[in-house]
Amino acid sequence: MAIIKDMENGKGSDLSKAFTLAVTTVTVFLTSFMVAALNIALPTIGKEFAIDAILLSWVITVYPLTAAAFLVPFGRLADIYGRKRIFTYGVLIYTVSSLLLAISVSAFMLISLRVLQGVGAAMLFTTGIAILTSVFPAGERGRALGINSAAVYIGLSLGPFLGGLLTQQFGWRSIFWIVASLGSIAIVSVLWKLKGEWAGARGDKFDLSGSIIYGITLVAIIYGFSLLPALGGIGIILVGIVGGLAFVWWETRVSSPILNMNLFRDNPVFAFSNLAALLYHTATFAVIFLLSLYLQYTRGFGPQEAGLVLVSMPVVQAVFSPVAGRLSDRLEPRVLASVGMTFTTLGLGLFAALAQDTAIGFILVSLGILGFGSAFFASPNTNAAMSSVDNTSYGVASATLAAMRQVGFTLSMGIAMLIIAMHIGRVEITPEYYASVLSSARTAFAIFAVLSFSGIFISLARGKSQ
């Protein structure tokens, strides 16, 4: 118990801290690698199963949608029953689902298993940052979070290149075989070496009713958004909004809520950090998806060539994330995060001018600017949010940030899907639609630039956090 208490207070041994950082970093690498690699493989998957662009995008979209629906409930469960326990289950589910995805025989099976993979990812997303925050004290936390963020971007860096290489040489299924193999090693490492437990709210009750309302609300809003501009989509969104109001009402009255509303009402740093994260991820997640379609359809690149171009953004992110994390231990995080948002807005604005014959050098520079902006936003923003709450709420706080990320991912893909549907419709992408792919991408990038621009002021509005 003494070891657990010391680790909760950030007093674990340097060796235990190093291993904890290593194992959480490996798992976050796997999840980010999967996202980036699968984006490159989408056109190949679409051809094999003969599915249209909208259904194909659900191979990506259903994953963050599922993760978002489960994040906050799993965050609360982690605070009550142990963050290591939920983390371990997450590694196991993610690995098994990846193995099953490798043997998918239909688009329905593929999308269904991506739901299961999203459940495992939710367990990992909600506990990884919470465990690091539990183990590392305030003066070391930014560095640890920066390294963790760098692993995300290393995964995103290798994803386009290795994903394209694997898809072109061994088929898209090889991506899932690789992730399942590395996940198996991670399971053994967690069970063998990750010692201690972190449970800041042990003994509290779990709010099952609130969890159900939360999940239905998120799914309704995001799924309804994906159906726009159809009238049915508007109706489902309205159901989700009513559910959101019911969730807030319920959480302010239940004795042990899954999401303590005081975290938002009495803590502007936490509230605005989450809103800034939502805007950032909504503005940036679909970038790789859209550029992958542009490069492979409009420009005629192969998966491997497209991956080599897209790798430039996460490489820059991986290089500068540890630097931004260390700086956020000494400088005001809101300033660093706002600088990051500014560069992100610039990069998105440049992509709004994308053309049929845009120079590859221009694309690489624009991706580099986006990568720099991302590095200076992500870890400082996370450090500000997590440092603004006490250790009894680390799991929920981490889950809320992760939920903003996953909801942002889904909204980003939803905006992209809506624009594609308006320009192309629900058809398989053939050469006659390649010009429409380009116009869809330009429209989406312009919208994303406006969202990112508004995020600059949201980030500044949070107030001082140090």
Secondary structure, 3 states (H helix, E strand, C coil): CHHHHHHHCCCCCHHHHHHHHHHHHHHHHHHHHHHHHHHHHHHHHHHHHCCCHHHHHHHHHHHHHHHHHHHHHHHHHHHHHCHHHHHHHHHHHHHHHHHHHCCCCCHHHHHHHHHHHHHHHHHHHHHHHHHHHHHCCHHHHHHHHHHHHHHHHHHHHHHHHHHHHHHHHHCCHHHHHHHHHHHHHHHHHHHHHCCCCCCCCCCCCCCHHHHHHHHHHHHHHHHHHHHCCCHHHHHHHHHHHHHHHHHHHHHCCCCCCCCCCHHHHCCHHHHHHHHHHHHHHHHHCHHHHHHHHHHHHHCCCCHHHHHHHHCHHHHHHHHHHHHHHHHHCCCCHHHHHHHHHHHHHHHHHHHCCCCCCCCHHHHHHHHHHHHHHHHHHHHHHHHHHHHCCCHHHHHHHHHHHHHHHHHHHHHHHHHHHHHHHHHCCCCCCCHHHHHHHHHHHHHHHHHHHHHHHHHHHHHHHCCCCC
